[in-house]
Amino acid sequence: MIQPDIHQFPCLKDNYGVLVHDREGGVTISIDAPDAAAVAAALDQRGWTLTHILVTHHHADHTGGIAALKSGALQNRAECKVYAPRAEMARIPTADVAVGEPDVLSIGSLNIAVLDTPGHTIGHVTYWIRDAGVAFVGDTLFAMGCGRVLEGTPQMMWGSLQKIAGLPKSTSLYCGHEYTVSNAKFGLSIEPDNARLKERLAEAEADVANGRATLPTRLDDECATNVFLRAGVSAVRERVGLVGAPDWKVFAELRERKNKF
């Protein structure tokens, strides 16, 4: 299989857009569409034609550009097909195809598995291209962080994070936002002796200072430094005073502390 070309670019305040170009299959996929103009500019920069949009969840900062891109009105761009979470179709009126686990989408030469990862929203999904070693996790997981639990429950969100953590550890994770420095600082408030976490904070601060993205991140690094994946670690459990509690309750306490951080 030819590896797809992946182009990540900033848009809106702190979102990232991502294009996946499959040369063999002749398709270009936008993961979400935060801003139509930014997506169009990225396509023009690369000389690619948009054919599909894969939506992770319904929030406006992930779907706001879909209507203009899909209509073909923006710079005479060709109409594209929009895939969106089955549980959120009513909230994404531009969507064409409902998807959810265990669907595997065949787009061009790519096989893209759909994973249900609810919690941030009730129908949030992750798109995983196993052969390419990449997953697009939207707002479920961030570099050293995770999304707020807005529509689901902490137990639901913990299950979604565990599902992502169960992917091959070499998987590159593309996330929806640039929150890395803040997330790392919170992580150190819980795990002040985590040497790798200290290193990653320094790396992220240098990247931001030099105008570089801190994403994508790797799953093995996340398992070592993302406190929201580490609810079972004894030092984390001790820090929040929940030594004997279920992992999801430790996670819930961590998420509540981050909300106030």
VEXDREN-2710 file (C-alpha; in Angstrom, 1 decimal):
% VEXDREN-2710
k/r/px/py/pz
1/MET/0.0/0.0/0.0
2/ILE/1.2/3.5/-0.8
3/GLN/1.3/5.7/2.3
4/PRO/-1.0/8.6/2.0
5/ASP/0.3/12.2/2.2
6/ILE/-0.9/13.9/5.3
7/HIS/-0.9/17.7/5.6
8/GLN/-1.8/19.4/8.9
9/PHE/-2.4/23.1/9.1
10/PRO/-3.7/25.6/11.8
11/CYS/-7.1/27.3/11.5
12/LEU/-9.4/29.3/13.6
13/LYS/-8.0/30.2/17.1
14/ASP/-6.3/26.9/18.0
15/ASN/-7.8/24.2/15.8
16/TYR/-5.9/22.0/13.3
17/GLY/-7.2/21.0/9.9
18/VAL/-5.8/17.8/8.3
19/LEU/-5.8/16.7/4.7
20/VAL/-5.2/13.0/3.7
21/HIS/-4.2/12.6/0.1
22/ASP/-4.3/9.1/-1.4
23/ARG/-2.3/9.3/-4.7
24/GLU/-3.0/5.7/-5.6
25/GLY/-6.8/6.1/-5.1
26/GLY/-7.1/9.6/-6.4
27/VAL/-8.9/11.0/-3.4
28/THR/-8.3/13.8/-0.9
29/ILE/-10.0/13.6/2.5
30/SER/-10.4/16.5/5.0
31/ILE/-10.6/15.4/8.6
32/ASP/-13.3/17.7/9.9
33/ALA/-13.6/21.2/8.3
34/PRO/-13.1/23.9/10.9
35/ASP/-12.9/26.7/8.3
36/ALA/-13.7/26.5/4.6
37/ALA/-11.1/29.2/3.6
38/ALA/-8.3/27.5/5.5
39/VAL/-9.1/24.1/4.0
40/ALA/-9.3/25.6/0.5
41/ALA/-6.0/27.3/0.9
42/ALA/-4.4/24.1/2.1
43/LEU/-5.8/22.2/-0.9
44/ASP/-4.6/24.9/-3.3
45/GLN/-1.1/24.9/-1.7
46/ARG/-0.8/21.2/-2.4
47/GLY/-2.7/21.1/-5.7
48/TRP/-5.2/18.6/-4.3
49/THR/-9.0/18.3/-5.0
50/LEU/-11.2/17.6/-2.1
51/THR/-13.4/14.5/-2.5
52/HIS/-14.4/13.5/1.1
53/ILE/-14.9/15.0/4.5
54/LEU/-14.8/12.7/7.6
55/VAL/-16.4/14.4/10.6
56/THR/-15.4/13.4/14.2
57/HIS/-18.2/15.3/16.0
58/HIS/-20.8/18.0/15.5
59/HIS/-19.2/21.0/17.2
60/ALA/-19.1/24.1/15.0
61/ASP/-15.3/24.5/15.2
62/HIS/-15.1/21.1/13.4
63/THR/-18.0/21.4/11.0
64/GLY/-18.2/25.2/10.2
65/GLY/-16.6/24.9/6.8
66/ILE/-18.5/21.9/5.5
67/ALA/-21.4/23.6/3.8
68/ALA/-19.2/25.9/1.7
69/LEU/-16.8/23.1/0.8
70/LYS/-19.6/20.6/0.0
71/SER/-21.6/23.0/-2.2
72/GLY/-18.8/23.5/-4.6
73/ALA/-19.3/27.2/-4.5
74/LEU/-15.9/27.9/-2.9
75/GLN/-13.4/28.6/-5.7
76/ASN/-15.5/26.3/-8.0
77/ARG/-14.4/23.3/-5.9
78/ALA/-15.8/19.9/-6.7
79/GLU/-18.6/18.6/-4.5
80/CYS/-17.5/16.2/-1.9
81/LYS/-19.1/13.5/0.2
82/VAL/-19.5/14.0/3.9
83/TYR/-19.3/11.1/6.4
84/ALA/-20.4/11.8/10.0
85/PRO/-21.2/10.0/13.3
86/ARG/-24.4/8.0/13.2
87/ALA/-25.5/9.4/16.5
88/GLU/-25.0/13.0/15.4
89/MET/-26.5/13.0/11.9
90/ALA/-29.4/15.2/13.0
91/ARG/-26.9/17.9/14.2
92/ILE/-24.8/17.8/11.0
93/PRO/-27.3/18.6/8.2
94/THR/-24.6/18.6/5.6
95/ALA/-23.7/14.9/6.2
96/ASP/-24.4/12.3/3.5
97/VAL/-23.3/9.0/5.1
98/ALA/-23.8/7.9/8.7
99/VAL/-20.9/6.0/10.2
100/GLY/-20.0/4.2/13.5
101/GLU/-18.2/1.2/14.9
102/PRO/-17.5/-1.4/13.4
103/ASP/-17.7/0.3/10.0
104/VAL/-14.6/0.2/7.8
105/LEU/-14.7/2.8/5.0
106/SER/-13.1/2.0/1.7
107/ILE/-12.1/5.4/0.2
108/GLY/-9.6/5.3/-2.7
109/SER/-7.1/2.7/-1.7
110/LEU/-7.5/3.4/2.0
111/ASN/-9.3/1.2/4.6
112/ILE/-10.4/3.5/7.4
113/ALA/-11.8/2.0/10.6
114/VAL/-14.4/3.9/12.5
115/LEU/-14.2/3.7/16.3
116/ASP/-16.9/5.0/18.6
117/THR/-15.2/7.3/21.1
118/PRO/-18.0/9.1/22.9
119/GLY/-17.7/11.4/25.9
120/HIS/-16.8/14.8/24.6
121/THR/-19.9/14.5/22.5
122/ILE/-22.4/11.6/22.6
123/GLY/-21.5/10.4/19.1
124/HIS/-17.9/11.3/18.7
125/VAL/-15.9/8.9/16.4
126/THR/-12.2/8.3/15.7
127/TYR/-10.9/7.4/12.2
128/TRP/-8.1/4.9/12.2
129/ILE/-6.0/4.0/9.1
130/ARG/-4.2/0.9/10.4
131/ASP/-2.0/0.4/7.4
132/ALA/-0.7/4.0/7.6
133/GLY/-0.3/3.9/11.4
134/VAL/-2.4/7.0/12.0
135/ALA/-5.6/7.8/13.9
136/PHE/-7.6/11.0/13.8
137/VAL/-9.0/11.4/17.3
138/GLY/-10.7/14.8/17.1
139/ASP/-11.4/16.2/20.6
140/THR/-11.3/12.9/22.5
141/LEU/-7.6/12.9/23.1
142/PHE/-5.1/15.7/22.9
143/ALA/-1.3/15.7/23.3
144/MET/-1.0/15.1/27.1
145/GLY/-4.7/15.9/27.5
146/CYS/-8.2/15.0/26.6
147/GLY/-11.5/16.7/25.7
148/ARG/-14.0/18.0/28.3
149/VAL/-16.8/15.6/29.1
150/LEU/-19.6/17.6/27.7
151/GLU/-22.4/15.2/26.6
152/GLY/-21.3/11.8/27.8
153/THR/-20.1/10.6/31.2
154/PRO/-16.7/10.3/32.7
155/GLN/-17.0/6.5/32.6
156/MET/-17.9/6.7/28.9
157/MET/-14.9/9.0/28.2
158/TRP/-12.5/6.8/30.1
159/GLY/-13.7/3.8/27.9
160/SER/-13.0/5.9/24.8
161/LEU/-9.6/6.8/25.9
162/GLN/-8.8/3.2/26.7
163/LYS/-9.9/2.2/23.3
164/ILE/-7.5/4.6/21.7
165/ALA/-4.8/3.5/24.1
166/GLY/-5.3/0.0/22.8
167/LEU/-4.1/0.8/19.3
168/PRO/-0.6/-0.1/18.3
169/LYS/1.8/2.1/20.4
170/SER/3.6/3.4/17.3
171/THR/0.3/5.0/16.0
172/SER/0.5/8.7/15.2
173/LEU/-2.4/10.6/16.6
174/TYR/-3.8/13.7/15.0
175/CYS/-5.8/15.8/17.4
176/GLY/-8.2/18.7/17.0
177/HIS/-6.5/21.5/19.0
178/GLU/-3.1/22.9/20.0
179/TYR/-3.4/22.6/23.8
180/THR/-0.1/20.8/24.4
181/VAL/1.7/23.2/26.7
182/SER/-1.3/23.8/29.0
183/ASN/-1.9/20.0/29.2
184/ALA/1.7/19.3/30.0
185/LYS/1.7/21.8/32.8
186/PHE/-1.4/20.3/34.3
187/GLY/0.2/16.8/34.0
188/LEU/3.2/17.9/36.0
189/SER/0.9/19.2/38.7
190/ILE/-0.1/15.6/39.2
191/GLU/3.1/13.8/38.2
192/PRO/5.9/16.2/39.2
193/ASP/8.6/13.5/39.0
194/ASN/7.7/12.2/35.5
195/ALA/11.0/12.9/33.6
196/ARG/9.6/12.3/30.2
197/LEU/6.7/14.6/30.9
198/LYS/9.2/17.4/31.8
199/GLU/11.0/16.7/28.5
200/ARG/7.8/16.9/26.5
201/LEU/6.8/20.2/28.1
202/ALA/10.2/21.7/27.2
203/GLU/9.9/20.4/23.6
204/ALA/6.3/21.7/23.3
205/GLU/7.3/25.2/24.6
206/ALA/10.2/25.3/22.1
207/ASP/7.9/24.3/19.3
208/VAL/5.3/26.9/20.1
209/ALA/8.0/29.6/20.5
210/ASN/9.3/28.8/17.1
211/GLY/5.8/28.6/15.4
212/ARG/5.9/24.8/15.0
213/ALA/3.0/22.5/15.7
214/THR/3.3/20.1/18.6
215/LEU/1.1/17.6/16.8
216/PRO/0.8/14.8/15.7
217/THR/1.7/12.9/18.9
218/ARG/2.6/9.3/19.3
219/LEU/0.6/6.9/21.3
220/ASP/3.6/5.5/23.2
221/ASP/4.5/9.0/24.3
222/GLU/1.0/9.6/25.4
223/CYS/0.9/6.4/27.5
224/ALA/4.0/7.6/29.2
225/THR/3.1/11.2/29.8
226/ASN/-0.7/11.8/29.4
227/VAL/-2.1/11.8/32.9
228/PHE/-5.6/11.1/31.6
229/LEU/-4.4/7.7/30.3
230/ARG/-2.6/7.0/33.6
231/ALA/-5.4/6.7/36.0
232/GLY/-4.2/3.2/37.0
233/VAL/-0.7/4.4/37.9
234/SER/-0.2/4.3/41.7
235/ALA/1.5/7.7/41.9
236/VAL/-1.4/9.3/40.1
237/ARG/-4.0/7.6/42.3
238/GLU/-2.2/8.6/45.4
239/ARG/-1.9/12.2/44.3
240/VAL/-5.7/12.6/43.9
241/GLY/-6.5/10.5/47.0
242/LEU/-8.3/7.7/45.2
243/VAL/-6.0/4.7/45.8
244/GLY/-8.8/2.1/45.9
245/ALA/-11.2/3.7/43.4
246/PRO/-12.0/2.4/39.9
247/ASP/-9.8/3.8/37.2
248/TRP/-12.7/5.8/35.7
249/LYS/-13.3/7.6/39.0
250/VAL/-9.7/8.6/39.1
251/PHE/-10.0/9.9/35.6
252/ALA/-13.2/11.8/36.5
253/GLU/-11.3/13.5/39.3
254/LEU/-8.4/14.4/37.0
255/ARG/-10.8/15.8/34.4
256/GLU/-12.5/17.9/37.1
257/ARG/-9.2/19.3/38.3
258/LYS/-8.1/20.1/34.8
259/ASN/-11.4/22.0/34.3
260/LYS/-10.3/24.3/37.2
261/PHE/-6.6/24.4/36.4
END
